[in-house]
Amino acid sequence: MSRRSTREACDEVQQVLDTHKIDVKVLPIEFDNKKLHLDCVFNTIDEDLGFKKIAIQSF
C-alpha cells in the first residue's frame, strides 16, 4: 500500500468479494511511497501467482 491506498479500502474490496461469494483473498502489499502504481513493484506471473520486487543493497 502507498499514499494512494488504505487498509480500509482493501478491507472494503474483500467485503465486496465475500458478499458476491468470489473466492479471492485480498493481500495488502506495503511498498515504497515513491512509486505511484502497483505494477511498478509487483509482477503477475500467473492468474494466482505474483512476486514483489525488492531492492537489494550491495555491501
N, C-alpha and C positions, 0 to 999 in steps of 0.2 A: 504494500500500500504506500501511497505517496501523498503529496499535498492535495491531489485531486480525487482521493477516495477515502472512505472511512470504514471502520469496523462495522458501524451501524448499517451502511449501505450493503456490505457483504452479508450481514445477517438478514436484511430485507430480501435480497436476492435468494438466499437459502429458503426463507419462508415461502416465497412465491413458488419455487421449485417443489417444495414439500407439499404445498396446497394442491398443486397440479399432479402430484404423485410422480414427479420426474426424479428418477433415482440418480441424482448427481450431487456430489459433495463440493461445496464452495470452500476453498482453502485460501484464506488471505495470505498474500506474499508481501513481506516487507522489502522495499528496495530503495535505492538512492533517490532522494528527492530532486536531484538534478535531472533525472530522466522524466520526461512527460508521459511516455506511453509504455505500457506493459511489454509490448513487443521489443522494446529496447533492452529488456533484462530477462526475458523468458522466451523460450522457443518451444513450439509444439512439435513433437516427434511423431505421434500417432493420436488417434482420437481419444485415448485415455492415458497418454504419457507425454510428459514435457520435462524440461530442465531449466533451472535458473542459472544465469551466467553469474560468475563471481569474479572479483578482481583478485589476482594473485600478485603479491608483492615479492620482489626479489630482495634477498638479504645480503 
